[in-house]
């Protein structure tokens, strides 16, 4: 990962959080069946910036990243959850906001929220994660199960009886 080696560029990267552009040059190829959809971070500077800040472990940007969890763009919310999961302890202050994304309309966001909560060891959200074992989307159920496993044996034992 980028880690601290790129930390000096974090402010410049954070400037891209305001860039609302999206590269749509891939669209005709995808619609025509000639190519898959480009990854979020390859199409949207905001997504690229969020992922990069998470990879840089830029804890000073935790609040700015957490605020993106309320953005109207589901792909940006997804990337923000991924970044926060990578920030570790610095992102604990955003656990409540991340947990709220388990009710997102977009199933990939719900799944990534489970991943992030598990990665941060958010045992206080175990009840919410357990409920997602019944989500209609298989990807969400799988991430919920993995998150419970990440929370540890004590949490799993509590819910398995």
Backbone bond lengths (Angstrom), bond angles and torsions (degrees), N, CA, C in turn:
res aa  C-N    CA-C-N  psi(-1)  N-CA   C-N-CA  omega(-1)  CA-C   N-CA-C  phi
1 X - - - 1.439 - - 1.514 111.78 -
2 X 1.270 115.97 173.80 1.461 121.76 -179.91 1.520 111.72 -68.61
3 X 1.327 114.85 -42.91 1.449 120.11 177.87 1.515 114.02 52.34
4 X 1.309 114.42 -152.77 1.453 120.32 -175.45 1.522 112.55 -73.67
5 X 1.321 118.81 -16.47 1.461 120.94 179.92 1.524 111.92 -60.07
6 X 1.322 117.06 -30.76 1.464 121.64 -178.77 1.524 112.86 -102.41
7 X 1.320 117.45 5.33 1.464 121.19 -174.67 1.522 112.79 -57.51
8 X 1.304 118.16 -29.18 1.457 121.07 179.42 1.516 113.32 -64.42
9 X 1.320 116.78 -20.10 1.467 121.66 179.79 1.521 112.39 -95.29
10 X 1.314 117.49 2.22 1.466 120.61 -174.04 1.527 112.98 -59.04
11 X 1.307 118.25 -41.29 1.468 119.79 -179.39 1.523 111.37 -65.41
12 X 1.321 116.85 -40.42 1.469 120.12 178.00 1.518 110.16 -64.35
13 X 1.323 117.15 -41.60 1.461 121.62 178.10 1.523 110.06 -64.96
14 X 1.319 117.26 -42.08 1.467 121.14 179.98 1.523 111.54 -59.86
15 X 1.317 117.41 -27.19 1.461 120.66 176.50 1.517 112.77 -60.15
16 X 1.328 116.34 -25.57 1.468 120.47 178.98 1.525 112.80 -74.56
17 X 1.320 118.17 -10.10 1.464 120.75 178.61 1.526 111.50 -63.39
18 X 1.304 116.96 -19.21 1.472 121.44 178.89 1.529 112.28 -95.48
19 X 1.318 117.57 -2.29 1.467 121.74 -176.98 1.525 109.69 -84.14
20 X 1.322 116.90 106.56 1.467 122.42 -176.11 1.523 113.54 -87.99
21 X 1.304 117.62 6.02 1.459 120.95 -177.65 1.531 111.53 -66.50
22 X 1.320 114.33 158.34 1.461 121.07 171.69 1.516 107.35 -143.08
23 X 1.311 115.83 128.32 1.455 121.40 177.35 1.532 107.61 -78.19
24 X 1.316 116.47 114.78 1.467 121.00 -177.48 1.524 112.59 -109.34
25 X 1.320 117.01 14.77 1.465 120.12 179.75 1.522 112.84 -63.33
26 X 1.303 117.71 -21.58 1.450 122.80 -179.98 1.530 112.17 -77.72
27 X 1.329 116.83 -22.07 1.464 122.49 -170.60 1.529 114.96 -55.06
28 X 1.334 120.80 -49.23 1.469 118.74 -179.39 1.532 113.08 -60.73
29 X 1.315 116.02 -34.85 1.469 119.52 179.00 1.519 111.63 -68.68
30 X 1.331 116.16 -38.17 1.454 120.30 -179.43 1.515 110.86 -72.63
31 X 1.329 117.38 -43.99 1.461 121.58 179.77 1.520 110.21 -62.13
32 X 1.322 116.16 -38.63 1.460 120.73 179.37 1.513 113.87 -77.67
33 X 1.315 117.03 -2.77 1.465 120.97 177.72 1.521 113.49 83.68
34 X 1.325 117.59 7.96 1.453 120.46 -177.11 1.513 115.10 -87.40
35 X 1.317 117.27 -12.61 1.458 120.06 -178.22 1.520 109.85 -158.43
36 X 1.319 116.32 150.42 1.468 118.73 175.66 1.529 110.87 -74.90
37 X 1.301 115.78 166.28 1.460 121.57 177.05 1.532 108.60 -64.92
38 X 1.308 115.68 136.84 1.467 120.26 177.45 1.529 109.46 -67.45
39 X 1.331 117.44 147.62 1.472 120.34 176.97 1.525 111.54 -59.68
40 X 1.316 115.58 152.29 1.467 122.77 -177.40 1.523 111.97 -51.13
41 X 1.313 116.23 -49.05 1.457 120.62 -175.84 1.524 112.39 -70.56
42 X 1.303 117.82 -13.23 1.465 121.12 176.09 1.525 111.12 -89.39
43 X 1.330 117.37 -18.82 1.463 121.80 -177.24 1.516 113.87 -103.58
44 X 1.320 116.31 -30.56 1.459 120.78 -170.96 1.530 110.69 -123.13
45 X 1.327 116.91 115.69 1.470 119.42 179.48 1.533 113.05 -55.92
46 X 1.325 116.96 -36.07 1.474 119.14 179.52 1.522 110.40 -62.39
47 X 1.315 116.69 -43.02 1.464 119.75 178.60 1.524 110.38 -64.36
48 X 1.320 116.71 -43.73 1.467 120.51 179.02 1.525 110.43 -59.80
49 X 1.330 116.43 -41.94 1.459 120.42 -179.14 1.527 111.37 -64.79
50 X 1.313 116.50 -44.45 1.467 120.19 -179.15 1.522 110.75 -62.86
51 X 1.318 116.68 -46.63 1.466 120.49 179.42 1.528 110.07 -61.54
52 X 1.328 116.94 -42.70 1.463 120.82 -179.95 1.522 111.75 -64.59
53 X 1.329 117.64 -42.71 1.461 120.33 179.22 1.526 110.94 -62.46
54 X 1.319 116.55 -38.04 1.460 119.73 175.96 1.519 111.23 -65.30
55 X 1.327 116.89 -42.69 1.462 121.40 179.70 1.529 111.56 -66.71
56 X 1.334 116.19 -28.67 1.473 121.23 177.56 1.528 111.59 -79.79
57 X 1.326 116.76 -7.08 1.466 122.50 -175.64 1.530 110.05 56.72
58 X 1.322 115.51 43.35 1.462 121.86 -176.76 1.525 110.35 -82.37
59 X 1.320 115.41 81.78 1.464 121.66 -176.61 1.525 112.25 -60.88
60 X 1.323 118.34 -27.21 1.467 120.01 -179.41 1.522 111.66 -67.08
61 X 1.323 117.63 -14.64 1.460 121.40 179.64 1.527 112.89 -102.21
62 X 1.320 116.47 9.85 1.466 120.47 -178.04 1.522 111.73 -55.73
63 X 1.315 117.76 -47.74 1.465 120.84 -177.84 1.525 111.18 -62.22
64 X 1.324 117.17 -43.96 1.468 120.98 179.90 1.525 110.96 -63.08
65 X 1.323 116.40 -39.27 1.470 120.13 178.38 1.526 109.64 -67.88
66 X 1.324 117.39 -44.12 1.471 121.21 -179.10 1.521 111.41 -61.38
67 X 1.327 117.35 -35.36 1.469 120.08 178.78 1.516 111.97 -63.57
68 X 1.318 117.30 -25.42 1.464 121.18 179.34 1.530 112.25 -72.29
69 X 1.309 117.56 -11.52 1.470 120.81 177.08 1.520 111.67 -65.44
70 X 1.312 117.21 -16.44 1.466 121.69 179.15 1.526 112.34 -102.21
71 X 1.321 117.51 6.25 1.462 121.49 -178.72 1.530 110.35 -68.32
72 X 1.309 116.87 153.50 1.461 121.89 179.51 1.518 114.44 -73.73
73 X 1.310 118.12 -12.06 1.467 123.35 -178.15 1.532 108.95 -93.43
74 X 1.335 116.33 113.25 1.465 119.09 -176.91 1.525 111.73 -63.16
75 X 1.313 117.63 -31.95 1.462 119.26 -179.38 1.531 110.76 -68.27
76 X 1.298 117.16 -34.68 1.458 120.45 176.88 1.528 110.50 -69.43
77 X 1.331 117.27 -40.20 1.471 120.12 176.57 1.532 109.98 -61.17
78 X 1.329 116.83 -41.69 1.460 123.06 178.01 1.527 110.18 -58.15
79 X 1.337 115.94 -50.45 1.466 120.75 -178.83 1.525 111.45 -64.18
80 X 1.331 117.24 -37.42 1.458 120.65 178.49 1.525 110.94 -62.99
81 X 1.320 117.06 -41.32 1.468 120.38 177.59 1.522 110.86 -63.23
82 X 1.309 116.48 -42.13 1.468 120.27 178.53 1.532 110.43 -61.27
83 X 1.328 115.72 -45.11 1.464 120.04 -179.80 1.525 111.42 -63.26
84 X 1.327 116.71 -44.76 1.461 120.39 -179.32 1.526 110.89 -63.09
85 X 1.304 117.04 -38.87 1.467 120.23 178.00 1.523 110.30 -59.43
86 X 1.323 116.53 -37.16 1.452 120.76 -179.59 1.520 114.24 -76.40
87 X 1.326 117.53 -17.81 1.458 120.91 -179.09 1.519 113.02 -78.35
88 X 1.322 117.06 -16.52 1.457 120.35 176.49 1.513 113.62 66.42
89 X 1.321 116.18 -134.67 1.463 122.83 -174.00 1.524 112.32 -53.12
90 X 1.308 117.70 -36.00 1.472 120.97 -179.38 1.530 111.90 -60.15
91 X 1.325 116.94 -26.46 1.461 121.15 -177.30 1.527 113.22 -90.62
92 X 1.316 118.23 -1.89 1.472 120.08 -179.00 1.527 111.66 -57.50
93 X 1.325 117.54 -31.73 1.466 121.14 179.51 1.527 112.23 -63.58
94 X 1.321 117.37 -17.46 1.464 121.87 -177.24 1.526 112.91 -103.11
95 X 1.318 118.07 8.64 1.472 120.62 -176.74 1.526 111.79 -56.93
96 X 1.314 118.14 -41.84 1.469 120.44 179.56 1.519 112.26 -60.75
97 X 1.314 116.57 -42.66 1.469 120.59 178.37 1.528 110.91 -67.38
98 X 1.328 115.74 -37.43 1.467 118.91 178.20 1.526 110.01 -66.92
99 X 1.309 116.13 -41.64 1.463 120.21 179.82 1.529 110.93 -61.72
100 X 1.310 117.50 -35.02 1.467 120.73 178.46 1.531 111.20 -62.23
101 X 1.300 117.88 -26.45 1.477 121.60 -179.99 1.531 111.77 -73.91
102 X 1.329 118.02 -8.09 1.467 119.45 174.74 1.526 110.78 -70.06
103 X 1.334 116.76 -9.46 1.463 121.69 176.93 1.523 111.42 -108.92
104 X 1.310 117.00 16.02 1.463 122.20 -178.61 1.522 110.81 -63.68
105 X 1.324 116.65 150.01 1.465 121.12 176.65 1.528 112.24 -67.51
106 X 1.323 116.86 -29.67 1.468 121.61 -177.93 1.529 109.68 -89.68
107 X 1.340 116.13 119.60 1.462 118.27 -176.12 1.531 113.12 -62.75
108 X 1.345 120.87 -33.18 1.474 117.45 177.37 1.538 112.29 -62.25
109 X 1.319 117.17 -31.21 1.464 120.81 177.96 1.523 109.68 -70.32
110 X 1.333 117.17 -42.65 1.473 119.85 177.11 1.524 110.25 -59.68
111 X 1.319 116.26 -42.97 1.468 120.33 179.91 1.526 110.72 -64.01
112 X 1.324 117.49 -44.57 1.468 120.59 -179.03 1.524 110.46 -67.77
113 X 1.332 117.79 -31.03 1.460 120.59 176.05 1.532 110.14 -63.54
114 X 1.326 117.17 -41.72 1.472 120.26 176.19 1.520 110.16 -59.87
115 X 1.334 115.33 -46.76 1.462 120.27 179.29 1.527 110.86 -56.82
116 X 1.336 116.15 -48.10 1.463 120.58 -177.29 1.529 111.53 -63.50
117 X 1.318 116.96 -43.23 1.465 120.07 179.73 1.523 111.15 -63.61
118 X 1.314 116.55 -39.87 1.458 120.09 176.58 1.521 111.32 -65.94
119 X 1.326 117.08 -43.90 1.461 121.63 -179.19 1.527 111.93 -61.80
120 X 1.337 116.83 -33.04 1.462 120.87 -179.15 1.526 112.81 -90.45
121 X 1.339 116.72 1.06 1.458 119.79 178.97 1.517 113.15 64.37
122 X 1.335 116.56 37.89 1.464 122.06 -176.07 1.528 110.90 -79.63
123 X 1.324 115.58 71.38 1.468 121.30 -178.72 1.519 111.97 -58.61
124 X 1.333 117.29 -29.08 1.469 120.54 -179.63 1.522 112.21 -66.03
125 X 1.329 117.35 -12.65 1.467 121.56 178.94 1.526 112.54 -104.39
126 X 1.319 117.26 13.05 1.465 121.51 -177.10 1.528 112.26 -58.80
127 X 1.331 117.96 -41.07 1.475 120.24 179.38 1.522 110.90 -58.60
128 X 1.310 115.87 -43.61 1.464 121.27 -179.92 1.534 110.30 -64.02
129 X 1.320 115.73 -42.53 1.470 120.36 -179.32 1.523 110.14 -65.55
130 X 1.305 117.63 -40.89 1.471 121.18 178.93 1.525 110.37 -58.65
131 X 1.329 116.94 -41.27 1.468 120.67 178.48 1.536 111.83 -59.42
132 X 1.319 115.98 -31.10 1.465 119.82 -178.71 1.525 113.01 -75.44
133 X 1.313 117.47 -7.11 1.472 120.25 172.18 1.528 110.39 -66.62
134 X 1.342 116.66 -12.78 1.470 122.41 178.57 1.527 111.99 -106.47
135 X 1.325 118.04 7.54 1.465 121.56 -178.69 1.524 110.15 -60.42
136 X 1.329 118.55 144.81 1.466 119.86 178.81 1.527 114.00 -65.97
137 X 1.323 118.06 -21.81 1.469 120.56 -179.57 1.527 110.38 -90.53
138 X 1.319 115.40 125.65 1.461 120.79 -179.12 1.521 111.35 -59.07
139 X 1.317 118.07 -38.91 1.468 121.43 -178.83 1.530 110.90 -60.66
140 X 1.323 116.81 -36.98 1.463 120.79 179.19 1.522 109.74 -69.45
141 X 1.340 116.70 -44.50 1.466 119.75 178.86 1.526 111.06 -59.77
142 X 1.330 116.86 -42.07 1.463 120.97 -179.97 1.527 111.14 -64.15
143 X 1.334 117.61 -44.20 1.469 120.14 179.50 1.526 111.24 -68.98
144 X 1.331 117.13 -33.11 1.469 119.52 176.99 1.526 110.21 -64.42
145 X 1.333 116.58 -43.69 1.465 119.96 178.39 1.528 110.70 -62.96
146 X 1.326 116.60 -43.52 1.463 120.35 178.91 1.530 110.92 -64.01
147 X 1.335 116.99 -39.53 1.466 120.67 179.47 1.516 111.09 -63.38
148 X 1.326 116.13 -42.25 1.472 118.86 177.97 1.523 110.44 -62.14
149 X 1.322 116.59 -40.02 1.458 120.15 175.87 1.519 111.68 -61.71
150 X 1.325 116.62 -39.81 1.461 120.95 179.56 1.522 111.80 -67.43
151 X 1.336 116.54 -28.14 1.462 119.90 180.00 1.520 111.97 -72.23
152 X 1.313 117.16 -17.49 1.452 119.66 172.64 1.505 115.70 109.94
153 X 1.310 112.54 168.11 1.456 122.06 -174.43 1.523 112.88 -61.20
154 X 1.325 117.14 -36.88 1.462 120.20 -179.18 1.522 112.36 -62.17
155 X 1.319 116.68 -42.52 1.463 121.09 178.84 1.513 110.16 -68.47
156 X 1.317 117.10 -43.88 1.466 121.12 -179.49 1.515 109.78 -62.71
157 X 1.314 117.37 -43.81 1.470 121.19 -179.66 1.530 110.29 -61.86
158 X 1.324 116.66 -40.71 1.475 121.30 -178.78 1.530 110.74 -60.15
159 X 1.318 117.81 -38.76 1.466 121.19 -175.62 1.519 113.71 -94.05
160 X 1.328 117.52 -8.36 1.462 118.35 -177.92 1.521 112.10 -90.35
161 X 1.318 117.39 -7.83 1.467 118.41 -178.73 1.510 112.14 -92.85
